[in-house]
Amino acid sequence: MEIKKAQKSEIIAILSLYRKELSRLIEFNFPSGQLLNEFVKKQENYETENSFGYFIAIKNNEIVGAILIDKCDIEVYKHHGIVNLKHLAVANNYRSLTIGTQLMEFAENKIKEYMSQKKLTSCKIIYEISEEISNSITFLQKCGYIHEGMISDYHVNDVKTYFMGKSLRN
């Protein structure tokens, strides 16, 4: 399996994976054109940055997983940053093959590379989980993330959002 930064031409395949595997999330039920434009714009914003954007797992020439490494307020303080990980998804027929774990480890290594380049001593990774996929909390805990809180009505009325966090140090 190979993990690499997604090209703009692969965004449609990523969106298709997300619609199939994360269809319970309200954000993936917006019109396709609107979502596609948002995904392409996000990837264009990170085109020159090696450590951020959509990353994909490819097996047998098929996109079987994806994750977004998204800047929050990197370098909030002189030597500390904050990064959001979002939209981890693995194709149903490839689950239980450690692809999700490998994508998380890959993302954390990309963040560590960025920390070294920018001479950051620490970085807080935040992963938001909607209650529609709250079963992902157990997976993230296995990856070393800690449940740090919950907010009702954060993105959508009557939907809880859980916050998982992990600190990296150089």
N, C-alpha and C positions, 0 to 999 in steps of 0.2 A: 504494500500500500504506500502511496505517496501523498504527502500533505504539501500544498503549495498555495501561494496567493492566487485568488481568483482573478481572471481577466474579465473585462467588461462583457466579452462575448459569452461568458459562462453564467452571467447573472440570471438569465431566464431559467437555466437548469437549477440554480440555487433556489430561486423563488418557487419553482415547481416542487422541489424537495420540501421546502418549508410549508407550502400549502398542504402537502400530503401528510407530513409528519407532525406539524404544529397547527393543524386546522382548528383545534379547540381554542386557539388564541384569537381574540377579536381582531388584533392588528393584521392578521393574515386573511381576513375576510373582507378587506377593502377591495375596490375594483382593481383588477390586474394592472391596468395602465398606471394608476396612481402609485401602486406598490413598486412596479418596475422602475418608474422615474425616481422614487426615493432610493431604491437600492443602487441604481446606476450613479446617482448623485453622490451617495455615500462613498462608493468605490472610487469615483473620480476625485473626491476630496483627499483620499489617501493614496492616490496613484504614485506619488513620489516618495511616500513613506513606507519603508519596507516592513515595519513592525505593526502596522494598523490596516484594517479593512477586513474584507471577507476572505477566509481561508477555507480550502476545500480538501476533503479526503477523496482520493481516487483509487478505485480498485477495478481491475478488468475494464479499463477505459470508461468507467461510469463514476459519476459523482455520488458517493455513498454517505457523505457527511459534510457538514459545514459549521462554521462558527464566525462570529463577528468580534474582532478586537476593536473597541471603540474608545477613542480618547474621551475622557471626562474633563478633568482639569489637571492634566499632567503638569507637573511642576507647580502645584498649588503653593507650596512653600519652596524655599531654595533647593532643598534636597529631597523632597517628598512628592510623589505623584499619585494620581487616582486614575484608574482605568476601568471601564465597563467591559465585561464579556457578555455577549448577547447571542441569542438564537442558535444555541448548540442543537444540532439535529443530526440524527443518523437514520438512514433508510431502514425501515422495519426488518427487512430480510437480512440486514447486516448487524443487527443488534446482538449483544452478548459476545462480540468479537474484539472488544477493547477499543473500538474505533473512537467512541466518545472520550474515553480516558486519554487516548493518544492525542486527540484534538485539544483537550484541556492542557495537557503537558506541553504540546507544541505552542499554544497560546502563551502559557506562562514563560516559556523559553524566549519567545519573541519579546515579551515585556521585559525580561531580564536583559536581553541584548540592548533594548532601548535605554534601560536604566544605566547600563555601563556607558553607553555613548554619551548620555546627558549627565553622567556623574551623579545620579540620584542614589541616595543611600537606602531609600525604602519606597515602596509603592503599595497602595491599597487596591486590591482588585474587588470590584463589586459585581455580583451577578444577581439580577432581579428575576424573580420567578412569580408568574401569575398563578393564582390558586387553581386555574384550570389544568396546570401541569405540576402541581405541588409534589407529585411523586418524584420529581427530579431532585428534591431536597436531599433524599437519601444518597443519590448518586454524588451530588456535590460534597456531601459530608465525607464520603469515601475518598474524594479528591483533596480533602484537607480544608474545606470551606466550613465556616461557622455560621449558624443561623443568628443574624444580628438584629432582626426586627421585622415588623409587618406594618403595613399601612393599608387601611381600607380606602377605597375610592381613589387610589393614586393615579391610575391611568383611565379607569372606567368605573362608573358608578356601580356599587354593590359587588365589586371584585377586589379581593385582597391581593396585595403584592408582598411577597416575602423577599427579604434582603439577605443574601449570603455574602460573606466576605472572607478574604484571605490576604495576609500581608506578606510581601516579599522583601527581603533585605539583601543588599549587596555586601 
